[in-house]
Amino acid sequence: MEKKDYLELYKQMVVIRRLEERSAELYQQGKIGGFLHLYIGQEAVSTGLISARKPEDRVITAYRDHGVAINCGIPAREVMAELLGKETGVSKGRGGSMHLADVTKNFWGGHAIVGAHLPIAAGLAIGDQYQETGGTTICMFGDGATNIGYFHEALNLSKVWNLPVLWVCENNQYGMGTTIDRASAVSTMQQKAAGYGMDSASVDGMDLMKVREASLEALEHIRSGKGPYFLEINTYRFRGHSMGDPERYRKQDEVHKWQENDPIAVYGKYLISKKLATKKDLVEQEGQAEKEVAEAVEFAETSPEPAAETLFDHIYAE
């Protein structure tokens, strides 16, 4: 990567952080309805991961999808407009927080039902394998999804058919309000890939460059014809599971300990230490990110609501 590429990744992380912070404010003001799952603390995961993909690689994820959408190239204004249910949103105000998607950018959506998108990811990979597109499907999911049937069916099939799919477990240590050791027989999610004879790795999800490097290696493994790959990315959400989470299940000391390893700060220090950027460069990127999010909020709040006569549009494919 060139200097501008490193700085772009820094800006993307800051845009995600600021967008999520403003989303929380708008939710508390009653301007965003339904559920709202923030990505604060996990920015290095999707930013590092998606920076490693090629245009032909598909991305599909769960309901904590705002950051993934930004990394896939969906403008912040379209994300924010969707959160507010506006016609100008990426899903025309019909999807909301958990259903951001834009297939023109090979982003196949956020999905609200835990683990339900894993079989879909296998299907996308079957399509690429059949058509010989050379594309890989990157499927992101939380640690909680590894305990349900969808997960095991999808991983098994991907290995049996040698599908070009990268399974990415964002292990943020909790399935809603339940710690891993209370819900999973094994505490290391990577271990679950061994049951299907699948190659795997585990990486520090608070360090963008480590995530990017591990992702590049995993994608190269798949492209070389060696079959699916399982990547466990260990991370932590700084906020609750969703905006309605009182967070009575974890102590603030634990949260503060993880916050000391803030992924944006970690990456900023890396750039400065490697002389890839100066403090001034980072401040400039932060300023641009602040402006982009402020404009996104203004755009969303002034955008029109979907017209009543369009209520039944987009239900069926044309």
N, C-alpha and C positions, 0 to 999 in steps of 0.2 A: 504494500500500500504506500501511497504518497502521503505527504503531510496533510493535505486537504482531506484525505480519506480518514485518517486518524481523528482529525478534528470533527468531521461529519458524524462519526460514531459518538463522540463526546456530546455533540449537540443533540443527537437523537435521544440519548439517555436523559438529558436535561429537559427536553421537550416532553418526554413521557412523565417525568417527575412533576413538572409544573402543570401539565394537563390533568394529572390525577389529583393534585392538590386543589385545583380549581373545580374539578368535578365534585370533590367532596363538599366544597362550599356550596355549589349549586344544588347538590342533593339536599343539603340541610335547609336550603331556602325553598325547597319544594319544586324546583324547576326540573329536576330529573326524577323520574318515577321508577318503580320496580326495584330490582336488585342492582347493586353497584359493587363490583369487586375490584379493588385497587391493586395496581402492580408495583406500588412503592416498595423498594428494596430488592426487587427482582429484575431491575432494568438491564443488568449486564447479561442476563440469560438470553432473552430474545434478541438483544442488540448484537451480541457476539455470535450467536447461532445463525441468525439470518444474514449477517455480513458474509458468511461462508458459503451461502447458496449461489447457484447459478440461476439465470432467468427461467430455465425450464423446470426448476425444482418447485414443487408445490408445498404450501404450508397450510396446516390445519391445526386448530388448537381448541382448548376448552373455553370456559366462560370468562376467564381473566385475560381478556383479549385486546384491550386498548393498546398496550405497548407493542404487541405483535403486529397490530394493524399499522401503527406508525412506522415500524421497522420495514414492513412490506411495501411502504411507499404511499399509503393512503394519507392524504393531507390532514393535518390536525383539525382544520375547520370542518371537514366532512365527518370526522370522528365525533367532535363535540356536537355538531348538529344532530347526529344520530342519537347521542345520549339524551338530547333534549326532545327527541321525537319529531324532528323537523323534516320537511320535504327535501331539503338540501343535504340530508344525511347520506352516508355511504349506502345505507339500505333503505333510503327514502323514508326514514322515520318509522319503519315497520319492524325493525329488528331490536333496536335499543342496545343497551350495554353489552348483552351477551351474544349478540348475533351480527357482529360486524363482518363484512365479507366483500371481496371484490375479485372476481375470477380473472379479470383482465390483468391483475397483478399477481396472479397465481396464488392468491390468498383465499382459501376455501372455507373460511369462516371460523367464528367462535361458535361453540355449541354448549347449550345450557345443561343437557343431561349428562351427568358424570360418566365418562368413558364411552358414550354412545358414538363418538366420532372415530373411535379406533377401527371398527370394521369398515367405516367409510374410507379411512386412510388406506387400508388394505385394498379396497376397491380401486382407489385412485392409482395405487401402485400396479395393480393388475392391468389397468388400462395402459399405463406407460410401458409396461413390459410387453404387452400384446402389440402395441403400435411401434415399439422400438424407438421411442422418443429420446431416450437417454436421460430422462428426468428422474429425479428422486423425490419421494414424498416425505416431508418432514412433519412428523406427528408429535405435538406437544400435549402433555397431560400431567396432572398432579399425582402425588404419591398415593392419594386416596383411591385413584382409579385402578391401581394395581391389584386391588382386592376383589374385583368383580369379574363376572364372566366375560364381558366384552374384551377385557384386556387379554385374558388367556386364549380366547378364541382367535383374536387378531394376531397375536404373536405366534401362535402355533401355525396358523395358515401361512403367515409371511415366511416362516422358515421352511415349511413343507414345499411351498412353491417358489422359494428363493426370490422373494419380491424385493424390489428396490425401495425400501422404506427405512427411514431413520426414526426409531422410537426414542423420544426424548422425555424423560421423566423429570419434571421440575419438582424436586423434593424440597418443599419449603417447611418440612418438619411436622406439618399438621394437616389432617383431613378435616376440614371445617374446624371444630374445636377439640379434636381428638389427636393425641400424639401418636406417632408411628408405632411405638412399642405396645400400645393398647389395642391396635387394630390389625397389625401385621405380624405374622409368625417370624418374619425376618426383618431386621431393622435396616438392612442395606438393600435398596431396590434393585441394584445391579445384580444381586444374587438371583433374582427371579428370572433373569434372562438365561441363566445357566440351565434351567429346566428344559429349555428348548434348544440347547446346543448353540446358542447365539453368542457371537462375540460382543463384548461390552466394555465400557469404561466408566469411571466416575470422575467428576471434575468439580473444582471450586467455582460455584456460580456467582460469587461476589467479585470475581476477577474476570473482566471482559476478555482480556487477551488469552487467558487459559481456556475460556469457553470457546473462543474463536479457533484456537489451535486444535482443541479436541474435536470440534465440529468439522474442521477441514479434513482431519484424519479419518473421521467416521464416514464422511461423504465419499472420500476417495476409496475407502474399503468397499462401499456399496457400488460405486461406479466401476470398480475393477471386476465386478461380477461375483463377489464373494458372499452375496446375500445380505439380508437385513442386519441392522446393528442397533444395539441398545445403549443409550447414553444417559447416565444419571447425572443431573446437574444439581448440586446441593446449594440451596439458597434459603432465603427467609423473607417473609412479608413483614414489613414494619407496622402495618395497620391490621385491623381485624380481618376475618375471613370476608366479610362484606360490611357495608355501612351499618347494618343492624346488629353487628356483633359486639356484645358488651365486654368481651375478652376477659372473662373471669377464670379461664383455664390456664393462663400463663402469667408469670410474674414479670413486672416491669424491668427487673434487673436483667432478665434474660433478653428482653427486647433491646435494652440499652447496650448490652454486650455485643449484639449483632450490629447495632447501628454504628458502633465504633469502626466497623468494617464496611462502611457505606460504599457500594459499588461505584458511584460517581466519583467519590474522593479517591478511591483506589486507582481508578483509571487515570484520573487527573495527575496523580503522583507519578504514575508510570510514564505518561507523556513527557512530563517535565524531567524526570530522571534520565530518560533516553534522548533528551534534547529534541524531541519531536514537536514540542510546543512550549511556549512560555506562559507564565501566569497571565500576561496580558491577552494572549491568544484565547485562553480558557474563559476569561471574563467576557471577551467579545462574543464567544459562542453562547455563553449564558445569556447575554443581552439579546442576541438574535432569537434564542429559544423563548425568552420571556415575551418578546414582541410577537412572535408567531402564535403563542398560546393566547395572548391578550386579544389578538385579531380573530382567533378562532372562536373565542367566547362571544365577541361582538357579532361576528357572522352568524353564529348559532342563535343568539337571542333575537336577532332582527330577521331571521329567516321565517318563511311562512309555514304554518301547520299544513299537513297533507289535506287536500280538499276532500270533502265528504263524498263526492262522486267518484273518487278514486279508491274507495274502500275495498273493492273487490279486485283491484288491479294486482298483477304480479303473483297471483295465487297459483296459476298454472303456467308452464312454459309455453311460449308461442310456437 
